[in-house]
Amino acid sequence: LAPQSAAAQGRLEAHYEASLAGIAVGRGTWGIEIGDDYYSASAQGATAGLLKAFSGGTGSGSVQGRLVNGALVPQAYTASVNSKKSETIRINLAGGNVKDFSIAPEPPVDADRIVVTEAHKKGVIDPMTSSLVRVPGNGDPLGPEACRGGSSVFDGRLRYDLKLDFKRMETVRAEKGYQGPAVVCAVYFTPVAGYIPDRPVIKYLAGERRMEIVLVPIAGTRVLVPFRLYIPTPFGPAVLEATQFNTTALPPRVAKTQ
């Protein structure tokens, strides 16, 4: 018998649209591959960072990592944003700790920013990996268990915590691709370091209790990914939602025999 983990492989190709108060403000694509011992994801457009999905401009992001005892362990993350200012962030990680990172061009030092210490760069994942939820165990991954987790995230500038809480189950339907059950989690954002305390957007997100993420599975895996993200704002709801969501299970790699 092949080990159970060998079958946990799948691929996702999705298109998303971002809207604010019902008005389309951006779109993007997201591709993810989950192998038996590795994963990779890449995004183009407005989906490279969930918190940055509504800031305008174009962006791209990618991450590669390993699956270690079922956990997603990132190794290399890159994000580029091209708006009024262009910048590229690179983070290299090992075993949940930041080895090194860079922001180019180097941003000016801001005395008001809470300093990110070495301790803040331990036990973290990147923003893209934080939006992938692997559900432990061998029961149905689509259920309240998916919303039991949380993550400590470092994005090259900001160190923050995300916590999920189960809200409800619902049925979703993409224009193309997935239609079926989804699990809805509340999302709570807590800034830890690297931010300017007086920034209104940070205060707002930290205090907001109505943010939701709707998760659906990548076929053939125990990994759930966002189908929809909902953030109330003073200007109306900000929504990132999949319009196409095509996911396929990949056959396990078969060892060659003589």
N, C-alpha and C positions, 0 to 999 in steps of 0.2 A: 504494500500500500504506500502510495506517495504521502509525504507529510501534508497535513491539512493546510499549512501555510503556503504550500506551493501553488494552490489553486487561487490564492487571494490576489488576483491580478486583474486590473481593469483599466479602461481609458475613458476620458471625458473630453468632448469638444462642445463648448457652450458659447453662446452669444448673449450678451447682457445689454440692457438699456437702463440708463440712469435718468431719473426725472425729479423735478422739484416742483411741488404744488401742481402735479399733473402735467408739467411741461417738460418735454424731453431735453436733457442737457448734455447727454453724452452716450456713447455706446462703446462696447469693447468685446474682446474675445478672451476665452480662457481655455487652455489645454492642460490636461493633467494625465500623467501615466503612473499607475501604481504597479510595481513589479513585486516579485516574491521577496526581494531584500533591498529594494531601492524605490525612490519615488522622484518625480520631477514635475514641475508645473511652470507654465509661462503664460503671461497675460499681456495684452496690448489694449491701449485705450484707457477707459475710465475705471479699470478694475484692478490696477496694480496694487493698490492699498485700499482696504474697505473704508478707512476713515478719510482717505483723500479722494474718494470717488467723485466728489462734487466740487473740487477746487478748480476745475477748468484746465485747459491745456491737454496735451497728449502725454501718455506715459507708457512704459513697458516695465515688466518685472519678471524675474525668474528665480526659481530655487531648485537645487538638487540636494538630495539627502538619502539616508539609509533608513530601512526599517529594522529596528533593534528590539527584539522581544515584543514585536507588535507596535512599538512606539515610533512615531515619525521624528527622526533626528536630523535636522538640517545641517548641511555642510557649507554650502555657498549660496548667497542671496545677492541679487543685483536689482536695483530699481533706478530707472531714469525718468525724469520728468522734464518736459519741454513746454514751458508756458512763458510768462514774462521773463523768468529766470530759468535757465536750464541747469540741471544738476544730476549727478550720478552717485548713488550710494552703493557701496559694496561691503558685505559682511561675510567673514569666514568664521565658521564655528566648528567646535569639536566637542562631542559629548555634552552638548547643552551649554557650553561656555563660549563666549566670543573670543576668538584667537586674535583677530585684528579687524579693523573696519576703516573705511575712508569715505569722505564726502568731497566730491570735486565739482566745481571749484570749492576750496576750503571756505566755510562760512565765517564771518566775523565773530569774534568772541562777544557774547552777550552777558553782561554782568548780572542781569536779572534772572538768568536761566538757572534752575536747580541743577547742580553738578551731578553728572553720571559717574559714579565711583566704580572701581574694579568689582566690588561686591555686586553692583547692579547688573554686571555683564555675565553673571554666573546663573546657571539654571534657567536659561531663556531660549526662546525660539524667535524666528523672524516673522514679520507680519503675514506673509503668504502662507506659511505653514500653520499659523494660528487660525486661519480660516478653514483648515481641513480638520475634521473631527473623526478620530478613530475610536470606535466603540469596542471596548474589551469584551471578552467572553465569546460564547458561540450561539447565543440566542439571536432573535431578530434585532439587528442594529437600529431599526427604526422604532424608537420608543423613548420613554422618559430618561432612560440611561444615557442617551446621547447628550442630554443637557446637564449632566452631573459635573462636567469638568470645568476647567478654566485654564488659562495660560498666562505665563509671564513673557512679555514681548519686548524686544529691542529692535527699533527700526533704523538705527544709525544715529538718531537724534534723541528720540523719546524712549523712555523705559516706562511701560505701563502694564497693568494687569487687566485681563478680560475674564469675566465670570459669566457662566450660563446658568439659567434656571428653566426647568420645564414649564411650559404654558399650556400647550394643547397639541392635538393632532389635527391635520387638515388634508385636503386633497388639492393637488396643484396640477396644472396643465400648461405645458409650453406650447407655443405655436407649432413648433416642430420638435419631436422627440418625446421626452419623458412626460408621462401623465400617471399620477398615482399618489400614494400616501406621502406625507411629509411631516416632520416633527418641527414644532415651533418653540424656540427658546427665547427667553428674555436675555438681553445682553447688558452687562454692567461694566462700565469703563472706569478704571481708577488710575490716574497718573501717578507715577512714582518718582521719576527724575527726568531731567533733560527738557523740562517745559518751563514756561514763564507763568507763574501763578496768576498774574492779573489778566492773562489772555481770556477774553470772553468765551471763545469756542471751547477751551479746556474746561472752564467752570461749567459751561452748559452741558457738555458731554458727561462730565463727572456726576452732575446732579440729575441727569435725565434717567427716568425709570421706565420709559415706554418703548425703548429700542427693542427690536425683535429681529431674529434671524431665522429663516425657514430653511431647513436642511433636508436634502434628499441623498440617496446613496449612489456611489459609483458602482455599477454592476460588477459582480464578481469579487467585491472587496467588503471590508467592514468600515470603509471610509465614507463619511458624509461630507457634502460640500454645500455652500450656500446656493439656494435657488432664488431667494429674495432676502434683501436687507431693508429694514424700515427704520428710519430715524426721524422722529418729529423735530421740526425746526420752527423758529419764529416766523418763517416765510411759508410754512406749509410742509407737508411730509416729503422727506427725501427718500426715494426708493430706488434700489438697484435690483432689477429683476431679470431672470433668464427669459429670453424669447425663443432661443433654441437650446436644447439640452440633450445631446446625443451621447449615450454612455454604453459601452460594450465590455463584456467580460473577455479577458484574453486567455487563450489556452495556456495551461502550465508548460513551462519549459521541460522538455523530455530529455533525460540524460542519454547521450549516445551510447549504444552498445555495439560491441564488435561483432 
